[in-house]
Amino acid sequence: MTEPDAKNIAEAVNRLKIFVGALVKSGVKSGDDWRAWRQIEANEVFMAECFEYCREAGMPAVTNLVRPFFHPSLPLIGLNYTPVAHNTLHQFASGWTPVMRLCRGIVLTRRSRLVAFPFPKFFNYGEHAEASVLPDNVAFSATLKHDGHLGILFEYGGQLIATTRGSFLSSSGAIANEMLAANPELLARWRKSRLVHKDVTLLCEIIHPETKVIVDYGDRREFILIGAFNRVTFEDYDYEHLQKFARALGIAVTERLTGKSLADLAAMVKETKYLNLEGIVVRFDNGLRVKLKYAGYVGKMIEDKVDYRYMMLRCLDGSHQKRFGDLPAELQMLAQKIVDELMAVRQVQGDKKARWNYLYNLVPEEERTPYHKGICRKFYAWLVEQDEKQAAQETSASAA
């Protein structure tokens, strides 16, 4: 990491320390406290300043983009971006601020001391401007991307603690802590190690039958080391360091792919047959990380996700045509059927609320959550905007 990179990260971390300090000063200790705090207009203004978030037309409020989570017994606060951030910020060039990108499971004490520094937000190839054109003159390493849940392992109070990026109490976080407790050799190695010291945050894939996403790892139960950072210097440890850390702790490390050019890697992931592999992570020496996912994996993932909400979100981010090119013909037909039902909102008689209700009622009642209804309203607004643009183009063409 270059000195300017470390300085910029330190400045972003300081902003998060100020934010956490304000939460503590306001007595925020739980999710309910947070929900009350975020309703206060002055707090939204303060939070926007902390996160350097300039809200443009169509952008969500910053209070909808980041959520704190709280340890049940220790004075620790984690920060994670929300599904709203994940689903909407790609549409805005200024959306993912440097401060926002650190909120991927970062953990501070209630006195604003940084104790865990995980991966900052990084993107799939083509998903964001910085991941759309890969540098061809910068050295890189490529490793397998595993398909479990991200585990963030860090030292606090002489303990090795595991969390996921959104909760200390998640089921996968509980599994990770159970795996630690069941592995006294790992804990003994960690306590004796001078290499894996208290300033090192370990980032592991939690592989367990209950953390299965798409890839089937059978009955494997293990940590696979995929990254590590120094929470003081913000050093992003390279693959050689990861190998040393893994050997010191007696755990697995992700596999490095050698002898491959960027073109080779891009060609590899175009394979549409499902190979029981998720993808590849490319780490450039300038600090850029990019995810490349196998087309076959993406197709299977979409197959499992194709529903009304997913289709609306893909229309909103403009990726529906690109993503569904990887689907087999029968699933493309299903996706098109869902799109046709969504577009039929244009024919609904009545006012805007009647059309919203049409979209709400496409799913069972138990799925009509406030979040889902918000997506429906955004989709309808997007559709109206598209129709207005089309009408303007037709008027312009006829006038010409």
N, C-alpha and C positions, 0 to 999 in steps of 0.2 A: 504494500500500500504506500502511495506517495504521501509526503507530508501534507499537501493541501487536502487530500482525501481525508486523512485523519483529523485535520482541523475542522473541515466541514461537518464530519460526523460528530465531533465533540460539540460543535455549536448546536446541532440538531438535538443531541442528547440533553444539553443544558435546557433547551426549550421544554423537553419532556419533564425534566426535573422541576421546572417552574410549574408546569401543569399539575403534576402529582402533588407538589407542595400546596397548591390551591385546593385540590380535592381534600387533602388531609386537614387543612385549615378550616374548611367548610364542614368537616365532620362526616365526609363520605366514607362509609365503611362497607357498603353492600350494594348489590344491584338496585335495590329499591331506593337507596340514598342517591345513587347515580341518576336514576330516572327522574327524580325530583330536581336534582341539581341542573340537569340539562334543559329543563323547561324554563329556566330563568333567562330572559333575553340577554342580560348583561353577561352571563356566563358564556353564551354562544359567541358574543363579540370577543371576549377574553380568549376563548379557545381558538377562534380563528387566528388571533394574533400569535398564539403559541405555535400553531401548526403552519403559520405562513400561508393560510388558505384564503384565496381571493375568490369569493363566490360569484360566478358568472350566471347568466340566465340559463335555467335548466339544471343547474348544479344543486345537489342536496345540501342541506345545512351541515356544517362540520360536526354538529352533535350527533348526527346520524351515521357518521363515518368511522368513528373510533369508540371502542367500549373498554372500560377498565374491568379487570376481574381481580378477585380478592382471595388471598389464602385464608382458609378457615381458622388457622391457629397461629400463624406467623405474621409479622407485620410487613407483608409483601403485597405489592400491587403490580399486576401485569397489564399490558396494553395490547389490544388487537384490533385490526381493522374489521369492519362489519361486512355482512353480505351486500349491503347497499353500496359500500365502497367497491367491493369486488365486481359488482355488476354494472356500475355506472361510471366510475372514474376514468376508464379507458377512453371514454368519448371526449374527454377534455384534456387538452395538452398540459394545462397547469394543475390538473386534478391531484396527481400523485406527488405531493410535495416531499422534499427530503425528510421532513419530520414525520409525515404520515407513513412513509415507507419503512420507518424503523418499528412501527407498531405491528409486529408480527410475532408477538410472544415475548417482547422485551420485558424485563422484570426489574423493578426498583423497590427499595424499602420505603416505608412511610416517612422516612427522613430524606428521601430523594437520593439515596445512594444506589448506583447501578450495580446489580448483582448478576444479571444474565443478559447477554447480547447475542441474539440469534441472527439468522439471515435477514437482512433487509429485504423488502419486497422485490422480487425479480420476475421476469415475464417469459411467457412462451414466445417462441420465434414468430414474428409477425403480429404479435398481440399489442405492442406498444412501439412508439417511434424508436426508442433506443434499442429495441430488439428486432427491428425490421431489416436493417442492413448490418451484417456482421463484419467487423474489421478484419481485413485479410492480411494485415501487416503487423498483427499483434500475436505474440505467442499465446498458446492456450493449452489446457488439459481438458480431457473429456472423460466423464465417468458415467456409469449406469445410474439411471434414476429409478429408485425403488418406489413401490406402490403401497406403503403402509401408512402410518401416521407419523408426523414429525414429533420427535421427543426432544425437549430442551433440557439438558442436564447441567446443573450448576451447583456450586458450593454455597451454603449459607449456614452460619452458626455451627460449623464443623460437620454438617450433614451434606450428603449428596442428594439433591432433590431433582425430581423430574416433573415437568409440566408439559402440556401441549400449548399451542399458541393462543388458545382462547379460554382455557380454564385450568385451574389447579385441581378441579373436581371432575373433569371429564372421565368417561369410562376408559379411554385409551391412556390418559394420565395415570389413572388408578392401576391399570395393567402395567405401565412402565415402572411405577413405584413398587408393585408386587414383584416384578422381575428383578429389580435391584435388591429387594429384601431377600429374595430366594437365591441370590448369587453372592454369598459371602466372600468368595475369592475375588470377584470384581471389586467389592468394597474395600477389601484388604489391600489389593493392588493400588487402588485409588489413594488410600490413606498414605501408603508408602512412597508413592510416585512424586518425584521432584519435577518431572516433565509435565504432568497434567496437574498443575497447581491451581490454587483457588481463583486465579484470574481468568482461567480458561473456561469458556462455555462450550460444551460438547453438543453437537447436533446429530441426532441419530434417527434412523428410520426404525419405528417400533414394528417389528414383524411378529405377528401373533394371529391365530385364527380369527380372533374377534376384531382385529384391525384391518381385515381384508376389504379392499376397495374393488378392484377389478382383477388384478393379477392374483393367481392362486399359488400361495407358498406352502400349501399343505399344512402340516402340523408344526412348522418351524416356529420357535419362540426365541427371538434374539434381538439384540441391538446391532444395527449396521451403521457404523460411523460414516457420515456423509459430509461433515464440515465442522469447523471449530473457529472460534474467535477469541481474542484477548479483550476482555471488557475494559481494560485500562488503556492500552495502546490502540485498540481496534484492529489489530493485525488479523487479517483473514488468512489463516494457516493453509499452506499449500499441501499438495497430495503427499509429499514426503513426510511432512509433519503428521498428517493424518495416519499414515502407516505406523509411525513411531508411537503415537498416542494409542492406537488400537493394540499394538503389541504390548505396550505397558499395562493396559487394562485387561488384555486377554479377550477382546471382542473382535468382531468382523469389521472390515472396512470395505467400502464400496469398490467395485472393480474399475480400474482405469483402462480406457481404450487407447491403445497406442498405434502409431503408424497410420493414422487416419487424417486426411485433410478435412477442411470444412465441407468441401463438395462431397467427399465420401460420406460424411455423417449425414448430410442433407439427403443424399440418395438412400442411405440405410433406412431412415425413418419414413420414407415414402411407401414402404411395404404395407400393403393393405390387408394382408393375411394376418390374423391375430396370432401373435407369437408368445403370449404370456409374458410380455415385457412392456413396461410403460414408456421408457424413452431414455434420453441422454441429457446430462447437464454439461454445458460447455462453460468453463471458467477461464476468462482471459486475464492476462497478466496486468491489464489496466484496471481490474476490479469488476468489469462487466461479467454478469452471469446470464445465461440464456438457457431455457428449457426447450428441447426438441422432443416431441412426442411421436411415437409410431402411429402412422395413419390407421393401422389395424386396431390399436388401443383406443384412439380417439373415436373410431367408428363404434366400437363396443361400448365405450363410455356413453356416447350419445344415445345408442340403442337403449341403454338402461335409464336414460334421462328424458327421453322424448315425451313431453307433456305440454299442456297449455302454457304454464308459466315459463318453462325453458324456451319455448318457441317465441314467446313475447320478448323475453330478455335478449335472445339472439337477433330478433328484428331490431330491437332498440340499439344494440351495439353494432349493427350492420354486418354481422358475421354469419347470418343464417345460410346464405348461398354457399359460402366457402366451406362451412362445417359439414353441411349435408351432402357435399360431393363425395365424402368418404363412406357414406352409408350404402348398404346393399339396396337393390331396387325396391324390395318390398317395404323397407323402412323409409325410403324416400317417399313412397306412396303414403305411408302413415303420417309422415311429417307434413306432406302437402295437404292431407285431409284436415289436420289440425289447423294449418294456416288458413285454409278455406273457411273453416268454422270461425276463426278469429276475424277474418276479413268481412264475414257476413254481418258484423256489427254495423256496417255502413247502411244496411237495409232496415235496421231496427227503427220503428216509428217512435217519435217522442223526443224528449230533450236529452241533454248530456247524461243526466242521472239514469235515464232508462237504458242508455247504451252501456253505461258502466255496469248496471245490473245484469245486462245480457252477458257481459264478460265474466262477472262474478259467478254467475250460475252455470257456467260451463264445467265447473268442478264441484265435487261433493261439498256439502255444507261445512264439514269439519276442516276442509282445506281453505275456506274463505277467511283467512287470517288478515289482520290489518296490513301486513307486509304484502300478501298476495293482492289485496285490493289496490294497494298503492301501485303495484306493477301494472295492473289492469288500467288504471287511470293514466299512467305514463304511456302505455301502449296506445290508448285511444288518442291522446294528445299527439303522439308521434304520427299516427295514421292520418289525423286531420291535417297535420303539417305537410305530410307527403302529398295528400290530395290537393292542397292549396298550391304547392309547388308545381304539380302536374298541370293544374288548371292555368297557372301563370305561363308555363312553357307553351301550352296549346294556344293561349291568347296571343302570345308573342309571335308564334309561328304563323298563325292566321293573318296577323297584321302585316307580317313581312311578305 
